[in-house]
Amino acid sequence: MLGQLVGIVFPVFALVAAGYLYGVRHLPDMAAANKLNLEVFTPALIFSVLSERDFQLAAYAELALAGALVVLGSGLLAWPIARLARWRVRTFVPPMMFSNSGNMGLPLALLAFGPAALPGAMVLFLVENTLHVTVGNAMLGGRIQGLALLRMPMLQATAAGIAVALLAIPVWKPLAAAIDMLGQIAIPLMLFALGVRMTRIGLKDWRIGVTGALACPAAGLALAVPAGNLLGIQGAQYSQLLVFGALPPAVLNFMFAEQFGEAPEVVASIVLLGNLASILVVPAVLAFVL
Protein backbone atom coordinates (compact mmCIF):
# COMPACT_ATOMS: atom_id res chain seq x y z
CA MET A 1 0.00 0.00 0.00
CA LEU A 2 2.80 2.43 0.89
CA GLY A 3 4.51 1.79 -2.43
CA GLN A 4 1.23 2.32 -4.26
CA LEU A 5 0.62 5.64 -2.48
CA VAL A 6 4.14 6.85 -3.21
CA GLY A 7 3.69 5.91 -6.85
CA ILE A 8 0.52 8.00 -7.02
CA VAL A 9 1.52 11.16 -5.16
CA PHE A 10 5.23 11.33 -6.00
CA PRO A 11 4.83 12.39 -9.67
CA VAL A 12 2.36 15.10 -8.63
CA PHE A 13 4.49 16.64 -5.90
CA ALA A 14 7.71 16.06 -7.86
CA LEU A 15 6.45 18.27 -10.70
CA VAL A 16 5.30 20.90 -8.19
CA ALA A 17 8.72 20.75 -6.52
CA ALA A 18 10.45 21.06 -9.90
CA GLY A 19 8.45 24.20 -10.62
CA TYR A 20 9.23 25.60 -7.20
CA LEU A 21 12.99 24.98 -7.48
CA TYR A 22 13.10 26.40 -10.99
CA GLY A 23 11.08 29.38 -9.82
CA VAL A 24 13.42 30.08 -6.91
CA ARG A 25 16.46 29.96 -9.18
CA HIS A 26 15.19 31.74 -12.30
CA LEU A 27 12.06 33.71 -11.25
CA PRO A 28 10.30 32.99 -14.57
CA ASP A 29 7.27 34.95 -15.71
CA MET A 30 4.63 32.25 -16.16
CA ALA A 31 1.90 34.62 -17.32
CA ALA A 32 2.14 33.60 -20.99
CA ALA A 33 2.36 29.89 -20.15
CA ASN A 34 -0.62 30.10 -17.79
CA LYS A 35 -2.62 31.99 -20.41
CA LEU A 36 -1.82 29.31 -22.99
CA ASN A 37 -2.85 26.60 -20.55
CA LEU A 38 -6.16 28.27 -19.75
CA GLU A 39 -6.99 29.15 -23.35
CA VAL A 40 -5.45 26.32 -25.40
CA PHE A 41 -4.12 23.25 -23.59
CA THR A 42 -6.80 22.77 -20.92
CA PRO A 43 -9.69 23.40 -23.35
CA ALA A 44 -8.08 20.84 -25.67
CA LEU A 45 -7.94 18.33 -22.81
CA ILE A 46 -11.58 19.02 -21.90
CA PHE A 47 -12.77 18.60 -25.48
CA SER A 48 -10.67 15.47 -25.99
CA VAL A 49 -12.11 13.77 -22.90
CA LEU A 50 -15.73 14.88 -23.27
CA SER A 51 -15.95 14.14 -27.00
CA GLU A 52 -14.98 10.50 -26.56
CA ARG A 53 -17.67 8.20 -27.91
CA ASP A 54 -17.91 6.23 -24.66
CA PHE A 55 -18.46 9.37 -22.55
CA GLN A 56 -21.98 9.25 -21.09
CA LEU A 57 -22.91 12.60 -19.57
CA ALA A 58 -25.87 11.19 -17.65
CA ALA A 59 -23.56 8.80 -15.81
CA TYR A 60 -21.91 11.76 -14.07
CA ALA A 61 -25.00 13.80 -13.17
CA GLU A 62 -25.01 12.73 -9.52
CA LEU A 63 -21.25 13.24 -9.25
CA ALA A 64 -21.59 16.77 -10.65
CA LEU A 65 -24.37 17.60 -8.18
CA ALA A 66 -22.35 16.17 -5.30
CA GLY A 67 -19.34 18.25 -6.34
CA ALA A 68 -21.48 21.39 -6.34
CA LEU A 69 -22.80 20.53 -2.87
CA VAL A 70 -19.24 20.10 -1.59
CA VAL A 71 -18.13 23.45 -3.02
CA LEU A 72 -21.12 25.49 -1.88
CA GLY A 73 -21.51 23.68 1.42
CA SER A 74 -17.87 24.32 2.29
CA GLY A 75 -18.62 28.02 2.08
CA LEU A 76 -21.50 27.63 4.53
CA LEU A 77 -19.26 25.76 6.98
CA ALA A 78 -16.40 28.25 6.63
CA TRP A 79 -18.58 31.34 7.13
CA PRO A 80 -19.09 30.95 10.93
CA ILE A 81 -15.37 30.19 11.38
CA ALA A 82 -14.51 33.49 9.72
CA ARG A 83 -17.09 35.35 11.81
CA LEU A 84 -15.91 33.83 15.10
CA ALA A 85 -12.25 34.52 14.29
CA ARG A 86 -13.13 38.05 13.07
CA TRP A 87 -11.59 37.45 9.68
CA ARG A 88 -13.04 39.00 6.54
CA VAL A 89 -15.52 36.53 5.05
CA ARG A 90 -14.49 37.43 1.49
CA THR A 91 -10.87 36.64 2.41
CA PHE A 92 -11.32 33.33 4.23
CA VAL A 93 -14.39 31.69 2.69
CA PRO A 94 -13.54 31.49 -1.06
CA PRO A 95 -10.32 29.49 -0.53
CA MET A 96 -12.31 27.04 1.60
CA MET A 97 -14.75 26.54 -1.28
CA PHE A 98 -12.62 26.44 -4.40
CA SER A 99 -9.98 23.72 -4.43
CA ASN A 100 -7.11 22.58 -6.63
CA SER A 101 -9.36 20.31 -8.71
CA GLY A 102 -7.38 21.14 -11.84
CA ASN A 103 -3.70 21.39 -10.90
CA MET A 104 -3.88 18.53 -8.41
CA GLY A 105 -7.25 16.81 -8.88
CA LEU A 106 -6.79 15.80 -12.52
CA PRO A 107 -3.33 14.21 -12.20
CA LEU A 108 -4.28 12.50 -8.93
CA ALA A 109 -7.34 10.92 -10.55
CA LEU A 110 -5.27 9.76 -13.50
CA LEU A 111 -2.52 8.25 -11.34
CA ALA A 112 -4.77 6.80 -8.63
CA PHE A 113 -7.68 5.44 -10.65
CA GLY A 114 -6.40 5.25 -14.22
CA PRO A 115 -7.51 6.85 -17.52
CA ALA A 116 -11.09 5.66 -17.01
CA ALA A 117 -11.40 8.08 -14.08
CA LEU A 118 -10.42 11.15 -16.09
CA PRO A 119 -13.97 12.00 -17.28
CA GLY A 120 -15.25 12.00 -13.68
CA ALA A 121 -12.36 14.15 -12.53
CA MET A 122 -12.99 16.47 -15.46
CA VAL A 123 -16.66 16.82 -14.47
CA LEU A 124 -15.68 17.75 -10.90
CA PHE A 125 -13.10 20.20 -12.21
CA LEU A 126 -15.64 21.84 -14.51
CA VAL A 127 -18.20 22.13 -11.71
CA GLU A 128 -15.68 23.67 -9.33
CA ASN A 129 -14.17 25.98 -11.95
CA THR A 130 -17.57 27.18 -13.19
CA LEU A 131 -18.69 27.96 -9.65
CA HIS A 132 -15.38 29.72 -9.02
CA VAL A 133 -15.70 32.09 -11.96
CA THR A 134 -19.39 32.74 -11.23
CA VAL A 135 -20.13 32.50 -7.49
CA GLY A 136 -16.50 33.18 -6.51
CA ASN A 137 -16.24 36.26 -8.67
CA ALA A 138 -19.62 37.48 -7.40
CA MET A 139 -18.40 37.12 -3.81
CA LEU A 140 -15.37 39.27 -4.53
CA GLY A 141 -16.65 41.65 -7.20
CA GLY A 142 -20.33 41.84 -6.38
CA ARG A 143 -21.69 40.53 -9.71
CA ILE A 144 -21.49 37.72 -12.25
CA GLN A 145 -20.08 38.68 -15.66
CA GLY A 146 -22.28 36.61 -17.96
CA LEU A 147 -20.78 37.68 -21.29
CA ALA A 148 -17.26 37.06 -20.01
CA LEU A 149 -18.26 33.49 -19.12
CA LEU A 150 -19.49 32.81 -22.64
CA ARG A 151 -16.09 33.87 -23.99
CA MET A 152 -14.15 31.48 -21.73
CA PRO A 153 -12.37 28.83 -23.87
CA MET A 154 -12.84 26.16 -21.20
CA LEU A 155 -16.61 26.58 -21.15
CA GLN A 156 -16.69 26.73 -24.95
CA ALA A 157 -14.68 23.50 -25.13
CA THR A 158 -17.05 21.92 -22.60
CA ALA A 159 -20.10 22.79 -24.69
CA ALA A 160 -18.42 21.60 -27.90
CA GLY A 161 -17.24 18.33 -26.34
CA ILE A 162 -20.66 17.52 -24.87
CA ALA A 163 -22.37 18.36 -28.17
CA VAL A 164 -20.02 16.05 -30.10
CA ALA A 165 -20.61 13.25 -27.59
CA LEU A 166 -24.40 13.59 -27.41
CA LEU A 167 -24.91 14.00 -31.16
CA ALA A 168 -22.33 11.31 -32.02
CA ILE A 169 -20.53 13.71 -34.37
CA PRO A 170 -17.46 11.99 -35.83
CA VAL A 171 -14.17 13.82 -35.34
CA TRP A 172 -11.51 13.29 -38.03
CA LYS A 173 -8.94 11.01 -36.36
CA PRO A 174 -5.84 13.10 -37.23
CA LEU A 175 -7.61 16.17 -35.82
CA ALA A 176 -8.64 14.26 -32.68
CA ALA A 177 -5.03 13.11 -32.26
CA ALA A 178 -3.74 16.68 -32.59
CA ILE A 179 -6.23 17.97 -30.02
CA ASP A 180 -5.32 15.10 -27.68
CA MET A 181 -1.61 15.95 -27.99
CA LEU A 182 -2.34 19.57 -27.06
CA GLY A 183 -4.38 18.39 -24.09
CA GLN A 184 -1.55 16.22 -22.81
CA ILE A 185 0.47 19.38 -22.14
CA ALA A 186 -2.13 20.74 -19.72
CA ILE A 187 -1.65 18.62 -16.59
CA PRO A 188 2.19 18.69 -16.36
CA LEU A 189 2.16 22.43 -17.05
CA MET A 190 -0.50 22.96 -14.34
CA LEU A 191 1.68 21.24 -11.74
CA PHE A 192 4.89 22.99 -12.79
CA ALA A 193 3.15 26.38 -12.79
CA LEU A 194 1.72 25.66 -9.34
CA GLY A 195 5.26 25.15 -8.04
CA VAL A 196 6.48 28.38 -9.63
CA ARG A 197 3.52 30.28 -8.15
CA MET A 198 4.39 28.95 -4.68
CA THR A 199 7.66 30.91 -4.73
CA ARG A 200 5.73 34.18 -4.72
CA ILE A 201 3.46 33.64 -1.74
CA GLY A 202 4.51 33.63 1.87
CA LEU A 203 3.73 32.70 5.45
CA LYS A 204 3.14 36.12 6.94
CA ASP A 205 -0.42 35.36 8.07
CA TRP A 206 0.28 31.83 9.26
CA ARG A 207 -2.55 31.62 11.81
CA ILE A 208 -5.32 32.00 9.25
CA GLY A 209 -3.25 29.82 6.90
CA VAL A 210 -3.06 26.94 9.39
CA THR A 211 -6.77 27.23 10.11
CA GLY A 212 -7.54 27.15 6.41
CA ALA A 213 -5.20 24.21 5.83
CA LEU A 214 -7.21 22.20 8.36
CA ALA A 215 -10.68 23.55 7.62
CA CYS A 216 -10.59 23.16 3.83
CA PRO A 217 -10.18 19.35 3.63
CA ALA A 218 -12.20 18.84 6.82
CA ALA A 219 -15.20 20.70 5.40
CA GLY A 220 -14.83 19.04 2.00
CA LEU A 221 -14.76 15.53 3.44
CA ALA A 222 -17.54 16.29 5.92
CA LEU A 223 -19.75 17.18 2.96
CA ALA A 224 -18.49 14.64 0.40
CA VAL A 225 -19.43 11.63 2.54
CA PRO A 226 -23.12 12.52 3.11
CA ALA A 227 -23.50 14.00 -0.39
CA GLY A 228 -22.20 10.80 -1.97
CA ASN A 229 -24.41 8.60 0.21
CA LEU A 230 -27.49 10.78 -0.31
CA LEU A 231 -27.11 10.68 -4.10
CA GLY A 232 -26.27 6.99 -4.19
CA ILE A 233 -22.78 7.44 -5.63
CA GLN A 234 -20.71 4.27 -5.40
CA GLY A 235 -17.45 2.70 -6.48
CA ALA A 236 -14.78 4.72 -8.24
CA GLN A 237 -16.94 7.85 -8.45
CA TYR A 238 -17.42 7.85 -4.67
CA SER A 239 -13.67 7.50 -4.18
CA GLN A 240 -13.08 10.39 -6.58
CA LEU A 241 -15.60 12.51 -4.68
CA LEU A 242 -13.74 11.92 -1.40
CA VAL A 243 -10.41 12.86 -2.98
CA PHE A 244 -12.09 15.96 -4.45
CA GLY A 245 -13.31 16.91 -0.98
CA ALA A 246 -9.80 16.59 0.47
CA LEU A 247 -8.05 18.82 -2.08
CA PRO A 248 -6.31 22.03 -0.90
CA PRO A 249 -7.27 25.60 -1.88
CA ALA A 250 -6.70 26.50 -5.52
CA VAL A 251 -3.93 28.91 -6.48
CA LEU A 252 -6.60 30.74 -8.50
CA ASN A 253 -7.94 32.06 -5.16
CA PHE A 254 -4.76 34.09 -4.78
CA MET A 255 -4.97 35.37 -8.34
CA PHE A 256 -8.58 36.50 -7.87
CA ALA A 257 -7.78 38.08 -4.50
CA GLU A 258 -4.96 39.99 -6.19
CA GLN A 259 -7.30 41.08 -8.99
CA PHE A 260 -9.98 42.38 -6.62
CA GLY A 261 -7.62 43.71 -3.93
CA GLU A 262 -9.01 41.34 -1.31
CA ALA A 263 -6.03 40.84 1.05
CA PRO A 264 -3.95 38.81 -1.45
CA GLU A 265 -1.10 38.32 1.04
CA VAL A 266 -3.51 36.67 3.51
CA VAL A 267 -5.04 34.46 0.81
CA ALA A 268 -1.49 33.56 -0.27
CA SER A 269 -0.75 32.14 3.17
CA ILE A 270 -3.97 30.13 3.14
CA VAL A 271 -3.15 28.70 -0.28
CA LEU A 272 0.48 27.92 0.51
CA LEU A 273 -0.14 26.22 3.85
CA GLY A 274 -3.15 24.37 2.47
CA ASN A 275 -1.08 22.92 -0.35
CA LEU A 276 1.76 22.03 2.02
CA ALA A 277 -0.70 20.25 4.31
CA SER A 278 -2.02 18.26 1.33
CA ILE A 279 1.27 16.35 1.32
CA LEU A 280 -0.12 14.56 4.39
CA VAL A 281 -3.87 14.85 3.81
CA VAL A 282 -4.10 13.54 0.24
CA PRO A 283 -2.08 10.33 0.82
CA ALA A 284 -4.18 9.62 3.94
CA VAL A 285 -7.41 9.91 1.96
CA LEU A 286 -5.99 7.83 -0.90
CA ALA A 287 -4.99 5.13 1.60
CA PHE A 288 -8.60 5.06 2.78
CA VAL A 289 -10.25 4.87 -0.63
CA LEU A 290 -7.86 2.50 -2.41
C-alpha positions in Angstrom: 0.0 0.0 0.0 2.8 2.4 0.9 4.5 1.8 -2.4 1.2 2.3 -4.3 0.6 5.6 -2.5 4.1 6.9 -3.2 3.7 5.9 -6.9 0.5 8.0 -7.0 1.5 11.2 -5.2 5.2 11.3 -6.0 4.8 12.4 -9.7 2.4 15.1 -8.6 4.5 16.6 -5.9 7.7 16.1 -7.9 6.5 18.3 -10.7 5.3 20.9 -8.2 8.7 20.8 -6.5 10.5 21.1 -9.9 8.5 24.2 -10.6 9.2 25.6 -7.2 13.0 25.0 -7.5 13.1 26.4 -11.0 11.1 29.4 -9.8 13.4 30.1 -6.9 16.5 30.0 -9.2 15.2 31.7 -12.3 12.1 33.7 -11.2 10.3 33.0 -14.6 7.3 34.9 -15.7 4.6 32.2 -16.2 1.9 34.6 -17.3 2.1 33.6 -21.0 2.4 29.9 -20.2 -0.6 30.1 -17.8 -2.6 32.0 -20.4 -1.8 29.3 -23.0 -2.9 26.6 -20.6 -6.2 28.3 -19.7 -7.0 29.2 -23.4 -5.5 26.3 -25.4 -4.1 23.2 -23.6 -6.8 22.8 -20.9 -9.7 23.4 -23.4 -8.1 20.8 -25.7 -7.9 18.3 -22.8 -11.6 19.0 -21.9 -12.8 18.6 -25.5 -10.7 15.5 -26.0 -12.1 13.8 -22.9 -15.7 14.9 -23.3 -16.0 14.1 -27.0 -15.0 10.5 -26.6 -17.7 8.2 -27.9 -17.9 6.2 -24.7 -18.5 9.4 -22.5 -22.0 9.2 -21.1 -22.9 12.6 -19.6 -25.9 11.2 -17.6 -23.6 8.8 -15.8 -21.9 11.8 -14.1 -25.0 13.8 -13.2 -25.0 12.7 -9.5 -21.3 13.2 -9.2 -21.6 16.8 -10.7 -24.4 17.6 -8.2 -22.3 16.2 -5.3 -19.3 18.2 -6.3 -21.5 21.4 -6.3 -22.8 20.5 -2.9 -19.2 20.1 -1.6 -18.1 23.5 -3.0 -21.1 25.5 -1.9 -21.5 23.7 1.4 -17.9 24.3 2.3 -18.6 28.0 2.1 -21.5 27.6 4.5 -19.3 25.8 7.0 -16.4 28.2 6.6 -18.6 31.3 7.1 -19.1 30.9 10.9 -15.4 30.2 11.4 -14.5 33.5 9.7 -17.1 35.4 11.8 -15.9 33.8 15.1 -12.2 34.5 14.3 -13.1 38.0 13.1 -11.6 37.4 9.7 -13.0 39.0 6.5 -15.5 36.5 5.0 -14.5 37.4 1.5 -10.9 36.6 2.4 -11.3 33.3 4.2 -14.4 31.7 2.7 -13.5 31.5 -1.1 -10.3 29.5 -0.5 -12.3 27.0 1.6 -14.8 26.5 -1.3 -12.6 26.4 -4.4 -10.0 23.7 -4.4 -7.1 22.6 -6.6 -9.4 20.3 -8.7 -7.4 21.1 -11.8 -3.7 21.4 -10.9 -3.9 18.5 -8.4 -7.2 16.8 -8.9 -6.8 15.8 -12.5 -3.3 14.2 -12.2 -4.3 12.5 -8.9 -7.3 10.9 -10.5 -5.3 9.8 -13.5 -2.5 8.3 -11.3 -4.8 6.8 -8.6 -7.7 5.4 -10.6 -6.4 5.2 -14.2 -7.5 6.9 -17.5 -11.1 5.7 -17.0 -11.4 8.1 -14.1 -10.4 11.2 -16.1 -14.0 12.0 -17.3 -15.3 12.0 -13.7 -12.4 14.1 -12.5 -13.0 16.5 -15.5 -16.7 16.8 -14.5 -15.7 17.7 -10.9 -13.1 20.2 -12.2 -15.6 21.8 -14.5 -18.2 22.1 -11.7 -15.7 23.7 -9.3 -14.2 26.0 -12.0 -17.6 27.2 -13.2 -18.7 28.0 -9.6 -15.4 29.7 -9.0 -15.7 32.1 -12.0 -19.4 32.7 -11.2 -20.1 32.5 -7.5 -16.5 33.2 -6.5 -16.2 36.3 -8.7 -19.6 37.5 -7.4 -18.4 37.1 -3.8 -15.4 39.3 -4.5 -16.6 41.6 -7.2 -20.3 41.8 -6.4 -21.7 40.5 -9.7 -21.5 37.7 -12.3 -20.1 38.7 -15.7 -22.3 36.6 -18.0 -20.8 37.7 -21.3 -17.3 37.1 -20.0 -18.3 33.5 -19.1 -19.5 32.8 -22.6 -16.1 33.9 -24.0 -14.1 31.5 -21.7 -12.4 28.8 -23.9 -12.8 26.2 -21.2 -16.6 26.6 -21.1 -16.7 26.7 -25.0 -14.7 23.5 -25.1 -17.1 21.9 -22.6 -20.1 22.8 -24.7 -18.4 21.6 -27.9 -17.2 18.3 -26.3 -20.7 17.5 -24.9 -22.4 18.4 -28.2 -20.0 16.1 -30.1 -20.6 13.2 -27.6 -24.4 13.6 -27.4 -24.9 14.0 -31.2 -22.3 11.3 -32.0 -20.5 13.7 -34.4 -17.5 12.0 -35.8 -14.2 13.8 -35.3 -11.5 13.3 -38.0 -8.9 11.0 -36.4 -5.8 13.1 -37.2 -7.6 16.2 -35.8 -8.6 14.3 -32.7 -5.0 13.1 -32.3 -3.7 16.7 -32.6 -6.2 18.0 -30.0 -5.3 15.1 -27.7 -1.6 16.0 -28.0 -2.3 19.6 -27.1 -4.4 18.4 -24.1 -1.5 16.2 -22.8 0.5 19.4 -22.1 -2.1 20.7 -19.7 -1.6 18.6 -16.6 2.2 18.7 -16.4 2.2 22.4 -17.1 -0.5 23.0 -14.3 1.7 21.2 -11.7 4.9 23.0 -12.8 3.2 26.4 -12.8 1.7 25.7 -9.3 5.3 25.1 -8.0 6.5 28.4 -9.6 3.5 30.3 -8.2 4.4 29.0 -4.7 7.7 30.9 -4.7 5.7 34.2 -4.7 3.5 33.6 -1.7 4.5 33.6 1.9 3.7 32.7 5.5 3.1 36.1 6.9 -0.4 35.4 8.1 0.3 31.8 9.3 -2.6 31.6 11.8 -5.3 32.0 9.3 -3.3 29.8 6.9 -3.1 26.9 9.4 -6.8 27.2 10.1 -7.5 27.2 6.4 -5.2 24.2 5.8 -7.2 22.2 8.4 -10.7 23.5 7.6 -10.6 23.2 3.8 -10.2 19.4 3.6 -12.2 18.8 6.8 -15.2 20.7 5.4 -14.8 19.0 2.0 -14.8 15.5 3.4 -17.5 16.3 5.9 -19.8 17.2 3.0 -18.5 14.6 0.4 -19.4 11.6 2.5 -23.1 12.5 3.1 -23.5 14.0 -0.4 -22.2 10.8 -2.0 -24.4 8.6 0.2 -27.5 10.8 -0.3 -27.1 10.7 -4.1 -26.3 7.0 -4.2 -22.8 7.4 -5.6 -20.7 4.3 -5.4 -17.5 2.7 -6.5 -14.8 4.7 -8.2 -16.9 7.8 -8.4 -17.4 7.9 -4.7 -13.7 7.5 -4.2 -13.1 10.4 -6.6 -15.6 12.5 -4.7 -13.7 11.9 -1.4 -10.4 12.9 -3.0 -12.1 16.0 -4.4 -13.3 16.9 -1.0 -9.8 16.6 0.5 -8.0 18.8 -2.1 -6.3 22.0 -0.9 -7.3 25.6 -1.9 -6.7 26.5 -5.5 -3.9 28.9 -6.5 -6.6 30.7 -8.5 -7.9 32.1 -5.2 -4.8 34.1 -4.8 -5.0 35.4 -8.3 -8.6 36.5 -7.9 -7.8 38.1 -4.5 -5.0 40.0 -6.2 -7.3 41.1 -9.0 -10.0 42.4 -6.6 -7.6 43.7 -3.9 -9.0 41.3 -1.3 -6.0 40.8 1.1 -3.9 38.8 -1.4 -1.1 38.3 1.0 -3.5 36.7 3.5 -5.0 34.5 0.8 -1.5 33.6 -0.3 -0.8 32.1 3.2 -4.0 30.1 3.1 -3.2 28.7 -0.3 0.5 27.9 0.5 -0.1 26.2 3.9 -3.1 24.4 2.5 -1.1 22.9 -0.4 1.8 22.0 2.0 -0.7 20.2 4.3 -2.0 18.3 1.3 1.3 16.3 1.3 -0.1 14.6 4.4 -3.9 14.9 3.8 -4.1 13.5 0.2 -2.1 10.3 0.8 -4.2 9.6 3.9 -7.4 9.9 2.0 -6.0 7.8 -0.9 -5.0 5.1 1.6 -8.6 5.1 2.8 -10.3 4.9 -0.6 -7.9 2.5 -2.4 
